[in-house]
Amino acid sequence: MIKSLGLITDDERIAIPATEYERITIDKNYYADIFPLIHYKNSYGYECHRKLRSLNIAKMAAKRLASIIFNEQCDISLEGYETANQVVEDVMINDHFYLNFEEFLEKAIALGGGAARPYVEGNKIKIAWINADQFYPLHFNTNEINEAAIASKITRVENKMTVYYTLLEFHQWKDSVDDSSGQRANYEVTYELYRSESDEVVGQQVPLNTLQEYAELSERTAWADVQHNLFAYFKTPGTNNITFGSPLGLGIIDNSINIIHAINQTHDQFVWEVKMGKRRVAVPAEMLRPGKNFGGITNEDESHPMMFDSAQNVYEAMYGMDDLKITDLTSDIRNTQYQEAMDYFVHEFENQIGLSSGTFSTSPEGIQTATEVVSNNSMTYQTRSSYITQVEKFINELINAILELAKCGELFEDGKPRWNGDSDKIEVNIHFDDGVFVDKDKQMDEDLKNVVAGVLSKATFLKRNYGLSDDDIAEELGRIQNEQSVTDTVAGTEVTQLGGGDGD
């Protein structure tokens, strides 16, 4: 029997209602600044439409949050296995993780979450980034998602008709037997390809080799002795108060949609008022009728010369008024009222998403020191801390997934595993760059005084101010000790040669 799906959520294995993905679709439209046209009647009563002149504050806020949560100054290292640390470091450098993750984080903050899945290409491990509307949990609890489906869509033109293909990739924990090796397995990934002539439905299942991209893809792959998921999910902090019990997070748009709408409406009306408030001057029609070439550039009738510059567009001809004089019709632009309304809604939005007041406006205090920023941005700092907790969880899950693949030599062209070990014995160290939230010069100065006073260890000083791991700290302290030993010996020798000391 041929399997067909209307929606991806129609698959009985998926445990999330379709309404969650309808919500995410709305979030995507707000984030991408896609809105319906505004319909209105002009002064003559005709129906007209125009584009909404929005501010797209959702994009601005998501980008601002992503930049203060994670950037390329972040340092990630592993303790326990040096080989594992090198494997993960190579993946993150070669796949531009520090750049790509900030971009991924921006979309995840707007849409409520996202996922990543490592895969092997040739002899390298790479990372595939998954948007919120591509990730479908199958089995989950209050703390984590254990099984999931990942959707990928491809568009093709066949017989001059657009066709839509959807690949579903199911990750499940199962006690089964691997088809190729006959060995027991505990984790399997299955693939299903669907074809549709409509973008509204998933369509009917077709063989994987229908598309060249998936011709060599096995319908089922099983792994033995897997300890962790082969994917990682990032969830925004906070409870999903729209769909109770859902493991999916909420984006900054979901609980702020009414405020964002008010901001967009205010901005649109102000832009329209500026356009409608351009300079207009009413003049008698005769003043704009030069000779017999009305509307032309040349004027053959010297008795009726042009009254105004031919490039001028502020004058409008008025008819039927014999006593009409030149009259200024320009209306004042209510910029003060609109500015006050915009500030009010923007401050509401800042409070709603957890950003300090004034984030999207110039500070009245002018340029501030880092210490003043910490004080004035306390709400932003607290919000950042909540996000960092989720980011750390995501990075740990992603590293575990990378190391699981690294142990599977059969996935690489050379057939060699990149490491063998127990990932549960690895400690992941993540040092986030606090940026403007910490006055680094002041912190280092204070910490240095504490080290001299003997109330702060050198190890803590190196970790706080340089982000070194415990292994790097031990190595650095060893170098310092060796250098001091050499310096003491040289100094002692010089004193002996000058007639004093014992040479130590």
C-alpha positions in Angstrom: 0.0 0.0 0.0 1.4 3.4 -1.0 1.8 5.7 2.0 0.7 9.3 1.6 0.7 12.3 3.9 -1.2 15.6 3.9 0.9 17.2 6.6 4.1 15.9 8.2 2.3 15.8 11.5 -0.2 13.3 10.1 2.5 10.6 10.5 1.5 8.6 13.6 5.0 8.6 15.0 5.1 12.4 15.4 3.8 13.6 18.8 3.3 17.3 18.1 0.1 18.9 16.9 -0.1 20.8 13.6 -1.0 24.0 15.4 2.6 24.3 16.6 3.9 24.5 13.1 1.2 26.9 12.1 2.5 29.1 14.9 6.0 28.8 13.6 4.9 29.7 10.1 3.4 32.9 11.4 6.7 33.6 13.3 8.7 33.1 10.0 6.5 35.6 8.2 7.1 38.2 10.9 10.8 37.5 11.0 11.1 37.6 7.2 9.0 40.8 7.2 6.2 39.3 5.1 2.8 40.9 5.6 -0.5 41.2 3.7 -1.0 44.3 1.6 -2.9 47.2 3.2 -6.2 47.9 1.4 -7.7 51.4 1.5 -9.9 53.8 -0.4 -8.4 56.9 -1.9 -10.0 60.4 -2.0 -12.1 59.4 -5.0 -13.5 56.3 -3.3 -11.4 53.8 -5.4 -10.0 50.7 -3.8 -6.2 50.8 -3.6 -3.6 48.7 -1.9 0.0 49.2 -0.8 2.8 47.5 1.0 3.0 47.7 4.8 6.0 49.9 5.8 7.1 47.8 8.8 10.1 48.3 11.1 10.9 44.5 11.3 11.8 44.9 15.0 11.6 41.1 15.4 14.7 40.7 13.1 16.5 43.5 15.0 15.8 42.0 18.4 16.8 38.4 17.4 20.0 39.6 15.9 20.8 41.7 19.0 20.2 38.9 21.3 22.2 36.4 19.3 25.2 38.7 19.1 25.3 39.2 22.9 24.8 35.6 23.7 27.3 34.0 21.4 30.1 35.3 19.1 33.4 34.2 17.6 35.3 35.0 20.9 33.6 32.0 22.6 36.1 29.2 23.4 35.1 25.5 23.5 37.5 22.8 24.8 37.3 19.2 26.0 39.0 17.5 28.9 39.5 13.8 29.3 40.6 12.8 25.8 43.0 14.9 23.8 42.0 13.0 20.6 38.4 13.9 21.2 39.3 17.5 21.7 41.2 17.6 18.4 38.3 15.9 16.6 35.7 18.5 17.8 38.1 21.4 17.2 38.7 20.3 13.6 34.9 20.1 13.0 34.2 23.5 14.4 37.0 25.2 12.6 36.5 23.5 9.2 32.7 23.9 9.3 32.9 27.6 10.5 30.9 26.7 13.6 31.5 30.0 15.5 30.2 32.0 12.6 27.3 29.7 11.6 26.1 29.1 15.1 25.4 32.8 15.7 23.4 33.0 12.5 21.5 29.8 13.6 20.9 31.2 17.0 19.3 34.4 15.5 16.7 32.3 13.7 16.2 30.0 16.7 15.5 33.0 19.0 12.9 34.3 16.5 11.2 31.0 15.9 11.6 29.3 19.3 14.3 26.7 18.6 16.2 24.7 16.0 18.4 21.7 15.7 21.7 20.5 14.3 22.8 17.1 13.0 26.4 16.1 12.3 27.1 14.0 9.2 30.1 12.5 7.4 31.1 13.7 4.0 34.3 12.0 2.6 36.6 11.9 5.6 35.2 15.0 7.3 32.4 15.5 9.8 30.2 18.4 9.0 27.1 20.0 10.7 23.7 20.4 9.1 21.6 23.2 10.6 17.9 22.6 11.0 15.2 25.3 11.3 12.3 25.1 13.8 9.8 24.1 11.1 12.0 21.2 10.0 12.2 19.5 13.4 9.5 17.1 14.6 9.8 15.4 18.0 8.7 11.8 18.2 9.3 11.0 21.8 10.2 13.4 24.6 10.0 14.1 28.3 10.1 17.4 30.3 13.9 17.6 30.0 14.9 16.4 26.5 13.8 15.2 23.1 14.9 11.6 22.7 13.6 10.9 19.2 12.8 13.1 16.3 12.1 13.4 12.6 13.9 15.9 10.4 12.3 17.2 7.2 14.2 18.5 4.1 12.4 19.9 1.0 13.6 20.0 -2.6 11.8 21.6 -5.5 12.1 20.2 -9.1 10.6 21.1 -12.5 9.3 18.0 -14.2 7.5 18.3 -17.6 7.3 22.1 -17.1 5.5 21.6 -13.8 6.9 22.3 -10.3 7.1 19.2 -8.1 7.9 19.2 -4.4 9.9 16.4 -2.7 10.1 16.0 1.1 12.7 13.7 2.7 11.8 12.6 6.3 14.7 11.4 8.4 13.6 9.5 11.6 15.9 9.1 14.6 14.7 6.4 17.0 16.0 4.3 19.8 15.2 0.7 19.0 16.5 -2.8 20.0 16.8 -4.3 16.5 19.2 -6.1 14.2 21.3 -4.3 11.6 20.3 -5.5 8.1 23.8 -5.5 6.7 25.9 -6.9 9.7 23.3 -8.9 11.5 24.4 -7.4 14.8 22.2 -6.1 17.6 21.6 -2.3 17.4 20.1 0.2 19.7 19.8 3.3 17.5 18.5 3.6 14.0 17.9 6.2 11.3 15.3 5.6 8.6 14.5 7.7 5.5 11.3 8.2 3.6 10.9 10.3 0.4 7.6 11.9 -0.6 6.5 13.5 -3.9 3.7 16.1 -4.4 2.6 18.4 -7.1 1.2 20.8 -4.5 3.2 22.8 -2.0 0.3 22.4 0.5 0.6 18.6 1.0 3.5 16.2 1.6 2.3 13.8 -1.1 2.9 10.1 -1.8 5.9 8.0 -0.7 8.3 7.2 -3.6 11.6 5.3 -3.7 14.7 7.1 -2.5 16.4 6.7 -5.8 13.7 8.8 -7.4 16.1 11.7 -6.8 19.8 11.4 -7.7 20.8 13.1 -4.4 19.3 10.1 -2.4 20.1 7.3 -4.8 22.8 5.8 -2.6 21.0 6.5 0.7 20.0 3.4 2.6 16.4 3.3 3.8 17.5 2.1 7.2 20.8 2.5 9.1 21.4 1.0 12.5 24.1 1.6 15.1 25.2 -0.5 18.1 26.4 0.8 21.4 25.3 4.4 20.7 25.2 6.5 24.0 23.7 9.7 22.7 21.4 11.1 20.1 22.8 11.8 16.7 21.2 15.3 16.7 21.0 18.2 19.1 18.0 20.5 19.8 18.2 24.1 21.0 15.1 25.3 22.9 14.6 29.0 23.9 14.3 29.4 27.6 10.9 29.6 29.2 7.7 27.5 29.2 5.6 27.0 26.1 2.4 28.7 27.3 0.6 28.4 24.0 0.7 24.6 23.7 1.0 23.1 27.2 3.2 19.9 27.2 4.9 20.8 24.0 8.7 20.4 24.1 9.2 23.1 21.4 10.2 26.5 22.6 8.6 29.9 21.9 10.2 32.6 19.9 10.4 36.3 20.9 7.5 36.9 18.4 4.9 34.5 20.0 4.1 36.4 23.1 4.8 39.8 21.6 2.9 39.6 18.4 0.3 42.2 19.4 3.0 44.7 20.4 5.0 44.0 17.2 1.8 44.6 15.2 1.3 48.0 17.0 4.9 49.0 16.3 4.5 48.1 12.6 1.2 50.0 12.3 2.6 53.1 14.0 5.7 53.0 11.8 3.6 52.5 8.6 1.2 55.3 9.4 4.1 57.7 10.1 5.8 56.8 6.8 2.5 57.3 5.0 2.0 60.6 6.7 5.4 61.8 5.6 4.6 60.8 2.0 1.2 62.5 2.1 2.6 65.5 3.8 4.9 66.5 1.0 4.8 70.2 0.0 1.7 71.0 -2.1 0.7 74.4 -3.4 -2.7 75.1 -5.1 -2.6 77.6 -8.0 -5.1 78.6 -10.7 -5.1 76.2 -13.6 -4.2 79.0 -16.0 -0.8 79.3 -14.3 0.1 75.8 -15.3 -1.1 76.1 -18.9 1.8 77.6 -20.9 0.6 78.2 -24.4 -0.9 75.4 -26.5 1.7 72.8 -25.3 0.1 72.1 -22.0 2.2 69.6 -20.1 5.1 69.8 -22.6 8.6 71.1 -22.0 8.8 73.6 -24.9 6.6 76.7 -24.9 5.9 78.1 -28.4 3.5 80.8 -27.2 5.7 83.6 -25.8 2.6 85.4 -24.6 2.1 82.7 -22.0 5.5 81.8 -20.7 6.1 79.1 -18.1 5.5 80.5 -14.6 7.5 77.8 -12.7 10.6 75.6 -13.1 9.7 72.7 -15.4 11.1 70.2 -12.8 8.9 71.6 -10.0 6.1 69.2 -8.7 4.8 71.1 -5.7 2.2 73.0 -7.6 -1.3 71.6 -8.3 -3.8 73.1 -10.7 -7.3 73.9 -9.2 -10.4 74.5 -11.4 -13.7 76.2 -10.9 -12.5 78.9 -8.5 -12.2 82.3 -10.2 -10.9 84.1 -7.1 -8.4 81.4 -6.2 -5.0 82.6 -5.0 -1.8 80.7 -4.6 -2.5 78.6 -1.5 -0.2 76.3 0.5 -2.0 73.0 1.1 0.9 71.3 3.0 -0.2 69.7 6.3 2.0 69.4 9.3 3.6 66.1 10.1 2.8 64.8 13.6 6.3 63.5 14.2 6.2 64.3 18.0 3.0 62.3 18.5 4.3 59.4 16.4 7.7 59.4 18.2 6.0 59.2 21.6 3.7 56.4 20.4 6.6 54.4 18.9 8.7 54.8 22.1 5.8 53.5 24.2 5.4 50.4 22.1 9.1 49.8 21.7 9.6 49.9 25.5 6.7 47.4 25.9 8.4 45.1 23.4 11.8 45.4 25.2 10.1 44.4 28.5 8.3 41.6 26.9 11.4 39.9 25.5 13.7 40.7 28.4 15.8 43.5 27.0 16.7 46.5 29.1 14.8 49.7 28.4 16.6 51.8 25.7 18.1 48.9 23.8 16.7 50.2 20.6 17.1 53.9 21.2 20.0 56.2 22.0 20.9 56.4 25.7 20.2 59.8 27.2 23.4 59.4 29.2 25.6 59.3 26.0 28.7 57.1 25.9 28.8 54.8 28.9 31.6 52.8 30.5 31.4 49.0 30.6 30.6 49.2 34.3 27.6 51.5 33.6 26.4 49.2 30.9 26.4 46.3 33.3 24.3 48.4 35.7 21.9 49.8 33.1 21.5 46.5 31.2 20.8 44.2 34.2 17.6 42.9 32.5 19.4 42.1 29.3 22.2 40.4 31.3 19.7 38.2 33.1 18.0 37.3 29.8 21.4 36.4 28.3 22.2 34.2 31.2 19.0 32.2 30.6 19.8 31.7 27.0 23.4 30.7 27.8 22.1 27.8 29.9 20.3 26.5 26.9 23.2 27.2 24.5 25.5 25.2 26.8 23.1 22.3 26.8 22.8 22.4 23.0 26.6 22.5 22.5 27.1 19.6 24.9 24.5 17.5 22.9 26.1 18.5 19.6 29.6 17.5 20.8 28.3 14.1 22.0 26.7 13.5 18.6 29.9 14.4 16.8 31.9 12.0 18.9 29.4 9.2 18.3 29.9 9.6 14.5 33.7 9.9 15.0 33.7 6.3 16.4 32.0 4.9 13.3 34.9 4.1 10.9 32.6 2.7 8.3 31.1 6.1 7.7 34.5 7.5 6.5 36.0 6.9 3.0 39.2 5.5 4.6 37.2 3.3 6.9 39.1 4.6 10.0 37.4 5.9 13.2 38.5 9.3 14.4 38.5 8.3 18.0 37.4 5.6 20.4 36.4 6.4 24.0 33.6 7.0 26.4 32.1 10.4 25.8 30.5 10.4 29.2 34.0 10.8 30.7 34.6 14.0 28.8 34.1 17.4 30.4 33.2 20.2 28.0 34.4 23.7 28.9 32.7 26.6 27.3 34.0 30.1 27.9 31.6 32.8 26.7 32.9 36.3 25.9 30.9 38.7 28.2 31.6 41.6 25.9 30.1 44.9 27.2 28.7 43.2 30.3 32.1 43.0 32.0 34.8 45.7 32.3 37.6 43.3 31.5 40.4 45.7 32.4 38.9 46.4 35.8 38.2 42.7 36.4 41.8 41.8 35.5 43.2 44.5 37.7 41.1 43.5 40.7 41.9 39.8 40.2 45.6 40.5 40.0 45.5 42.4 43.3 43.7 39.4 44.9 46.3 37.0 43.6 49.1 39.1 45.1 47.1 39.3 48.3 46.8 35.5 48.4 43.0 35.4 48.3 42.7 34.2 44.7 44.6 31.3 43.1 46.6 31.7 39.9 44.5 28.9 38.4 41.3 30.9 39.0 42.9 34.0 37.6 43.9 32.3 34.4 40.4 30.7 34.0 38.5 34.0 34.6 40.6 36.3 32.6 41.9 34.1 29.8 39.3 31.3 29.5 41.9 28.5 29.8 40.8 24.9 30.5 42.1 23.0 33.5 44.6 21.2 31.3 45.9 24.4 29.8 46.1 26.0 33.2 48.2 23.2 34.6 50.5 23.4 31.5 50.8 27.2 31.8 51.6 27.1 35.6 54.2 24.4 34.9 55.9 26.8 32.4 55.8 29.6 34.9 57.4 27.3 37.5 60.2 26.3 35.1 60.9 29.8 34.1 61.1 31.0 37.7 63.5 28.1 38.6 65.8 29.1 35.7 65.7 32.8 36.8 66.4 31.9 40.4 69.4 29.8 39.4 70.9 32.4 37.1 70.4 35.1 39.7 72.2 33.0 42.4 75.1 32.2 40.1 75.6 35.9 39.3 75.7 36.8 43.0 78.3 34.1 43.7 80.5 35.4 40.9 80.3 38.8 42.4 81.6 37.6 45.7 78.5 36.5 47.7 75.8 33.9 47.9 75.9 30.1 47.7 75.1 29.8 44.0 71.4 28.6 44.6 
